[in-house]
Structures are given as structure tokens and as C-alpha cells.
């Protein structure tokens, strides 16, 4: 623990308590489009748990900037079809759980498309300006677990993304590992975090 604190990978927040990163909280931008969509969905589905976030939030941690972003709308699995058809009728360019083939060949050339996904139970969220959006813990685990939606963030770009995010912001390791466990990737995720730590030590 001491060496991780000295390297800046852990921040001490109390006796025997640590968070990853420097101690600064990550707050992604809430765009007008996100606000508008959230407002429409809340009006139509007032009791539905919704998480909205944009993959452009990851650009802060990347070297190569993607030219296309996805506005992710995550809802309870049984509601994905209803949300899809509602947004389709509202004339949004929207897709539901697209495959890599669909993303590569059939998504429109526009800069930002909407993607509907199932919201994993107990996903770590944060509320910003009345909108439920992804926490940094959730973003990192999602990038690690999903190489289809986050194809632009894989390989060396993912290593850079993780190191930058963990260096710059506080990350609650317990929340992150619980979510990785919910996504059935906890063991491989821990190994990946350790490899990031080893790379940092070699520098």
C-alpha cells in the first residue's frame, strides 16, 4: 500500500482506507442533447432507472481522439425495446446492442449516435444536474469489458486511458471491483489493474 501511495496510484482517505488516484472527483460534461433526451425519457417513463453518458467523456484520457462518439442510454433490460422504439419515433438515430459488424458497416456517418444497452444492476452511477450518468469506476470497467462499443479504447489506448484516469482522479476501488464482479470479469480486471501498476513502476 505504501508504494502505491508513493507512486500516486492510491490516495489515503483515512486509517486503512484508500482510493485510487489523486483525490479529485471526475465529473463528466452533461450536454444539452443529454439533458433533452433525459427529459423526454423521464416524462414518458417516470419510474424507470436510466443512465445516460457519452463516450466522448473518455477523450480526456486518450492520445488518439475518436472521430465518432456514442451517446449510451442504459436502462433495465426489460425496458430496452420500449426505449428504442420511443426514441426511434422521436426521430433519433438510435440502435440497440449493436454488433461490431453493425457499428463498422451500418451506423450513419454522423458524429454521434444513440445506443441503447441494458443497465447492469448495482452499476456505480452519479447524479449530475439531476441526470443519472456513469461514474469513472463504471466507465473504466465498461471499457475493459466491452471491446465492441469501446473498440477505439482498446490495446495501448486502454492502458493510456487507465493510467491517466487513475493518476488524475479518485477511483473507489471497492465500487469498481464490485461492478467488475457484476460483469463477471473481476479476476481478469484485477490482473489488468496490476499490469497497469507494474508498467507505472517501470517508468
C-alpha positions as CSV (number, residue, x, y, z in Angstrom):
1,X,0.0,0.0,0.0
2,X,2.8,2.4,0.9
3,X,4.5,2.0,-2.5
4,X,1.2,2.5,-4.3
5,X,0.6,5.7,-2.3
6,X,4.1,6.9,-3.2
7,X,3.6,6.2,-6.9
8,X,0.3,8.2,-6.8
9,X,-1.9,5.2,-7.7
10,X,-3.6,5.3,-4.2
11,X,-4.8,8.2,-2.2
12,X,-5.2,7.7,1.6
13,X,-8.6,8.9,2.8
14,X,-8.5,7.5,6.3
15,X,-7.0,4.9,8.6
16,X,-6.6,1.8,6.4
17,X,-8.8,3.4,3.7
18,X,-7.6,4.3,0.2
19,X,-9.0,5.3,-3.2
20,X,-7.2,5.1,-6.5
21,X,-5.9,8.3,-7.9
22,X,-5.1,11.8,-6.6
23,X,-8.3,12.6,-4.7
24,X,-10.1,14.7,-7.3
25,X,-13.6,13.5,-8.4
26,X,-14.3,13.1,-12.1
27,X,-17.4,14.9,-13.3
28,X,-18.3,14.4,-17.0
29,X,-19.9,17.1,-19.0
30,X,-23.7,17.0,-19.4
31,X,-24.5,18.2,-22.9
32,X,-27.8,19.9,-23.9
33,X,-28.6,16.8,-26.0
34,X,-28.2,14.5,-23.0
35,X,-30.5,16.8,-21.0
36,X,-33.1,16.9,-23.7
37,X,-33.2,13.1,-24.1
38,X,-33.2,12.5,-20.3
39,X,-36.2,14.9,-20.0
40,X,-38.1,13.1,-22.7
41,X,-37.5,9.7,-21.2
42,X,-38.3,10.8,-17.7
43,X,-41.6,12.3,-18.8
44,X,-42.5,9.1,-20.7
45,X,-41.0,6.6,-18.3
46,X,-41.0,8.4,-14.9
47,X,-40.2,5.3,-12.8
48,X,-37.5,3.8,-15.0
49,X,-33.9,3.8,-13.8
50,X,-31.8,5.4,-16.6
51,X,-28.1,6.1,-17.0
52,X,-27.0,8.4,-19.8
53,X,-23.4,9.1,-20.8
54,X,-21.3,9.9,-23.8
55,X,-18.1,8.0,-24.9
56,X,-16.6,11.4,-25.6
57,X,-16.1,11.7,-21.8
58,X,-13.2,9.3,-22.3
59,X,-11.3,11.6,-24.6
60,X,-9.7,13.4,-21.7
61,X,-7.6,10.3,-21.0
62,X,-6.8,9.3,-24.6
63,X,-3.9,10.1,-27.0
64,X,-5.8,9.3,-30.2
65,X,-9.2,11.1,-30.4
66,X,-12.0,9.1,-32.0
67,X,-13.9,10.9,-34.7
68,X,-17.2,9.3,-33.7
69,X,-18.9,9.1,-30.3
70,X,-21.8,7.1,-28.9
71,X,-24.4,8.5,-26.5
72,X,-25.2,5.5,-24.3
73,X,-28.6,5.1,-22.8
74,X,-28.6,2.3,-20.3
75,X,-31.9,1.0,-18.8
76,X,-33.3,-2.1,-17.2
77,X,-33.2,-5.0,-19.6
78,X,-36.9,-5.4,-19.9
79,X,-37.3,-1.7,-21.0
80,X,-34.7,-1.6,-23.8
81,X,-37.1,-2.3,-26.6
82,X,-39.6,0.3,-25.3
83,X,-36.9,3.0,-25.1
84,X,-35.6,2.0,-28.5
85,X,-39.0,2.5,-30.2
86,X,-39.8,5.6,-28.3
87,X,-36.6,7.3,-29.4
88,X,-36.9,5.9,-32.9
89,X,-40.4,7.6,-33.2
90,X,-38.8,10.8,-31.9
91,X,-36.6,10.7,-35.0
92,X,-33.3,10.0,-33.2
93,X,-30.6,7.8,-34.8
94,X,-30.7,5.0,-32.3
95,X,-29.5,1.4,-32.1
96,X,-29.9,-1.4,-29.6
97,X,-27.0,-3.5,-28.5
98,X,-25.2,-3.2,-31.9
99,X,-22.7,-5.8,-33.0
100,X,-19.2,-4.8,-34.2
101,X,-20.3,-5.5,-37.8
102,X,-23.2,-3.1,-37.4
103,X,-21.0,-0.5,-35.9
104,X,-18.5,-0.8,-38.7
105,X,-20.8,-1.0,-41.7
106,X,-24.2,0.4,-41.0
107,X,-24.1,3.1,-38.4
108,X,-24.6,6.5,-40.0
109,X,-21.6,8.7,-40.7
110,X,-22.9,11.3,-38.2
111,X,-20.6,12.1,-35.3
112,X,-22.9,10.9,-32.6
113,X,-25.4,8.0,-32.5
114,X,-27.6,6.8,-29.7
115,X,-27.1,3.3,-28.4
116,X,-29.5,1.5,-26.0
117,X,-27.9,-1.0,-23.6
118,X,-29.0,-3.0,-20.6
119,X,-28.1,-1.4,-17.3
120,X,-26.2,-3.8,-15.1
121,X,-27.8,-4.0,-11.7
122,X,-25.8,-2.1,-8.9
123,X,-23.8,-0.2,-11.5
124,X,-21.9,2.7,-9.9
125,X,-23.6,5.9,-11.1
126,X,-23.5,9.5,-10.1
127,X,-26.2,12.2,-10.3
128,X,-25.1,15.4,-12.1
129,X,-27.6,18.2,-12.6
130,X,-30.5,15.8,-12.0
131,X,-29.2,13.3,-14.5
132,X,-28.0,9.8,-13.7
133,X,-24.7,9.3,-15.5
134,X,-21.8,6.9,-15.3
135,X,-19.2,7.2,-12.6
136,X,-15.5,6.9,-13.6
137,X,-15.5,3.5,-11.9
138,X,-18.2,2.3,-14.3
139,X,-16.6,3.8,-17.3
140,X,-13.3,2.1,-16.7
141,X,-14.9,-1.3,-16.2
142,X,-17.1,-0.9,-19.2
143,X,-14.1,-0.1,-21.4
144,X,-12.4,-3.2,-20.1
145,X,-15.4,-5.5,-20.5
146,X,-16.8,-4.3,-23.9
147,X,-14.5,-4.3,-26.9
148,X,-17.4,-3.7,-29.3
149,X,-18.7,-0.3,-28.2
150,X,-15.3,0.7,-26.9
151,X,-13.2,-0.6,-29.8
152,X,-11.5,2.8,-30.1
153,X,-10.3,2.5,-26.5
154,X,-8.6,-1.0,-26.7
155,X,-5.0,-2.0,-26.7
156,X,-2.3,0.5,-25.9
157,X,-5.0,3.2,-25.8
158,X,-6.7,1.5,-23.0
159,X,-3.5,1.3,-21.0
160,X,-3.1,5.0,-21.5
161,X,-6.7,5.7,-20.6
162,X,-6.5,3.7,-17.3
163,X,-3.2,5.3,-16.3
164,X,-4.3,8.8,-17.0
165,X,-7.7,8.3,-15.2
166,X,-6.2,6.7,-12.2
167,X,-3.4,9.3,-11.9
168,X,-5.7,12.3,-12.2
169,X,-8.9,11.3,-10.3
170,X,-10.1,9.4,-7.3
171,X,-11.4,6.0,-8.1
172,X,-13.2,3.9,-5.4
173,X,-11.6,0.5,-5.8
174,X,-14.3,-1.3,-3.9
175,X,-17.0,0.1,-6.1
176,X,-15.1,-0.6,-9.2
177,X,-14.3,-4.3,-8.3
178,X,-17.9,-4.9,-7.2
179,X,-19.1,-3.7,-10.6
180,X,-16.4,-5.8,-12.4
181,X,-17.8,-8.7,-10.4
182,X,-21.3,-8.0,-11.5
183,X,-20.0,-8.1,-15.1
184,X,-18.2,-11.4,-14.3
185,X,-14.8,-10.0,-15.1
186,X,-13.4,-9.3,-11.6
187,X,-10.4,-11.7,-11.7
188,X,-9.2,-10.6,-15.2
189,X,-9.9,-6.9,-14.2
190,X,-7.7,-7.2,-11.1
191,X,-4.9,-8.7,-13.2
192,X,-5.2,-5.8,-15.7
193,X,-5.0,-3.3,-12.9
194,X,-1.9,-5.0,-11.5
195,X,-0.3,-4.8,-15.0
196,X,-1.0,-1.1,-15.1
197,X,0.7,-0.7,-11.7
198,X,3.7,-2.7,-12.9
199,X,4.0,-0.5,-16.0
200,X,3.9,2.6,-13.8
201,X,6.7,1.2,-11.6
202,X,9.0,0.5,-14.6
203,X,8.8,4.2,-15.7
